[in-house]
Amino acid sequence: MNVQIQTVHFDADSKLIEHVNAKIDKLKTFHDKIIGADVYLKLDNMSHQVRDKVAEIKVYVPGHSYFVKHQSKNFEESFNTAFDSLVSQVKRQKERHMVHS
């Protein structure tokens, strides 16, 4: 699986990158045909004092892609919430596919 992690308006520390990679690697347990994943970690509201941390995840499987986005006050929370939502989407799609097969 090809994983691309991009940070926008900041440089991520190695701990955050390792956290993202470890979680993305777990996706294989929910879907065995994942081609790749793009993760975007962004600082939003640059003009204001409060900066929201946004995590976007796009996962590619043959014939389909999944996209989730979440923002909160820290990257771990944003990424974890987006990841949980992504897992739900993958499971739901897989169940639908099994019913229709």
Helices and strands as residue ranges (DSSP letters): E 2-8, H 14-26, G 27-29, E 36-44, E 52-61, E 64-72, H 75-100
